[in-house]
Structures are given as C-alpha cells and as structure tokens.
C-alpha cells in the first residue's frame, strides 16, 4: 500500500464507542471518571482539541491565572482538595492530572482532535463524529451511541474584544488575556486593563509590582468579595488528623451551606448585602478612597458573577499606588492611549482587553439531525442538560453562582443512570419532549436576565435554547435544590421518549 492509499485508509476508518465525550477539561475528565465507576464495561473516548487536558486552565496563560471559585467545591466530590481554596492554574492542572493517572483515564483521551461535525441518524441510532488531527491534518471518524458535550461555554481560540474607534492608530500593543503573547514585556510600562471582572482582578495584582503603573478602566463598578486564601475549618480538621476524605466532605458542605445562605440573602435583603460588600472594600482601601464611584455597582449582588479577591491582593495593589481605577467610557483609541468620554486621557504602552468571552454553545461543531441542520436555539432545554429534538445527547453547563463542577458531577450521575436505564430497557434512543399540557406555554429566553445577566450570556442569548416557565424546563442555578432533584428524576416519566 502506497502512502496515499495508507492516508486514505486512515481517513476513512471509523472507530465505534458507546459514548463520545467532547472535551477533556474539568467536565470531560469528571465524566470519564464517572463512566468508569458507574457504567463499567461502557466503551468511551474523549476528544480534546488542545494538546493536553485542562480546558480553561491551559487556554489561559496570563500572569496570575487562578480560580475564582474555591477548590473545595470546584474540585470533584470524589477527590479531596488539599491546597488553598483559591488555586493557580498549575495547581488545578496538577489535581486533574492526578485524577487521570489514579483512574487510568489517559488511554481514553485523544488529544489534538478538532471536531468538525456531528450527525445523528435515526436509522442507525448513532452519532457520527468527524474530526481532524491538528498535528497531522488527518481526518478521523467515530460513531457513538451517546454524545456527552463537555466542551465548556466559550470559544477557546479567541476572547471577546469590542471594536473601538481609532484602535488601528494606537502605537502600543493591544492584548486579550485569553491569547496572552509569550513575548509581552510589561516591565516598567504603562498598562491599562479594560474591564473589572475576575480576569482583571487576577491580572492586575500579578503584574502591578513590575509595571510603571497599571490602571483598571471600567464602565461601571463590579462587586468583589475579599477574604483570606485559607479555610479555617479545613486547617483545624487537619490539625486533628481527620481523614482527608472526611475533611473534603465536611468543608464542601460548610462552604455550600454558606454560599446558599449568602445567595438567598442577595434576593431577600439585597441592600444589606450590598452594604456589607462595599463596606468590606472600604475597609481595605481606607476612608479617603472614592469607593462610591469605583466600587459601588448599580445592580443588586449576584446579577453578575462576584469576583473573589484572595487576601485582598487587588486592593493592596491599589493602596500601594501601583494600580488605580478609572470609571469612565472609551471615546476612542489614540496613538498614545485612550480618550475617554469625560474628556480625560489615559496614556498607555499596553492595553489589555479583559472584556470577556465569546459564547460558543456547541463547540463550533456542525450538528445535523437526520440530515437537517440543528438550530440549537429552536430547542427547549430540559433542566439545562438535554434538549427537545436532540436524541442521545447531554450537555454540561455549570452554575453561575456556585462552582461549575458541582453541576458537572450532578449531570454525570444523571447521564450514567440514564445510560444504565437504557441498557436495562433495551432502548437505543432517548430524547425529551414537552408534555401535551406544556406545548402551548410561551417559550422564554434561556435565562431570566433580571436574575443573571453577564455580558457573554446577553451577547449570545440568541444562540441558546429556550425555556418554559416550569422547573424541569429551565436551567436552575440552585445547587441545593438540584442535588436532591436530579437523583429523584423518574427516567420513565413521559418527558423521556425511548425507542
């Protein structure tokens, strides 16, 4: 066989699996673990477009990259976290690597596999997935009985950067944190960071000591929570020589209890919570700092994600004078920086656009169902994990107000239980369908924007499925409810249609 014939043979070979997992980030690795434990004998493969596992934690390489959720709950429920609550990307990757090694998951993962299309056939009850190797260019093909979408929610290749007038005239460098250049030299430079979310709060203290000055430019203030990067309960239990598995469970429950209480307070007494958050910032910055202008948001807490500041490092940078905050809007870029709508100017050698993500709901994969292109926004979500008209597929989208992984674990339990149930019934296909009484209910946007409204969701709302005003037909943000509701889902309910 010559080289051309050999390449064609490789390109047309189709591998068959019971389950295909899209992505080897925190959700995909968790899903692989749960399949091995809850569905023994199930064949599966995880396809990852990047060169290694990690998802978010290898995509983002900007200085200081760290979690903005505590690792006691962002970590998996099955593997204790032993480090500080807020962890670096390196620490998180080390933790995930241990999960892969300890559970022999590595041989299930195919790296550098970029998926292009996923086609469902009701004749064969199979998904056909076509991908290409990013290192060799070879085409690969797989079939799977079930597709598990663990690819995350944003486009990894680039972040979201708005266009401002005059950007092309700026003589410095414009950088998005998601594609941080290895050669970026910010030492002794004047830096402006556009944005005030978790990325800005992480990046600014990481480089403040090296730059000439760094300015956080925001259109409007963000809520921050600052606390020591330690967990007193975990530390005390370790002093008592309690087993790490027990510590993990106890600390998780305490954190989740406190988070639930805090979230409920943001709805029941929002003004009191607002005062507490702002007073905490004032305590770090002192009575003379203009907290009213720069750290007093106009919206109630938790309508957007709260940025956690471990050990108050962002505020320490501001207090030291190496960092400052400007609350204003951009009129245009200039050769030397930014002209603001107030008429003020900001001089800059480097402008960092910490302006968020591009929502990517299905991983830029072309989906077809029985030959017809899938319009995801025409579907209705079942508990944020299955969708009307899409057979044999589950989707992982985590929590906004709690750690992503909490929901990834719950969805994994559901998927494994569903797969086992299908096997017992002898079913080869399952989908969800609105019940007759629900079909005439109004279809609403995927999320209530009065409840939660980050920019990346608002920009991509038209891409997302719809919801109905019933608990089972929407994506809840309530882990404390779902931890009991998901295990109680009746898999023989008429919502589920088997064949």
Secondary structure, DSSP 8 states (H G I E B T S, - for coil): --HHHHHHHHHH-EEEEEEEEE--SHHHHHHHHHHHHHSTT--EEEE-SSSSS-THHHH--STT-B-SS-HHHHS-TTS---S-SS-BHHHHHHHHHHHHHHTT-GGGEE-SEEEEEEEEETTTTEEEEEEEETTT--EEEEEEEEEEE-S-SB-SS-------TTGGG--SEEE-GGG--TT---TT-EEEEE--SHHHHHHHHHHTTTSSEEEEEESS---EEEE-SS-HHHHHHHHTT--HHHHHHHHHHHHHHHHHHHHHHHHHSHHHHHHHHHHHHHHHH-TTS-HHHHS--SS-TTSS--EEEETTHHHHHHHHTSEEEEE--EEEEETTEEEETTS-EEE-SEEEE-----B-TTTT-EEEETTEE--GGGSBEETTTEEBT-TTEEE----SSS-HHHHHHHHHHHHHHHHHHHHHHT-S-EEE---GGGTTS--B-SS-TTT---HHHHHHGGGS-BB-SSGGGS----HHHHHHHTTT--TTSTTEEE-
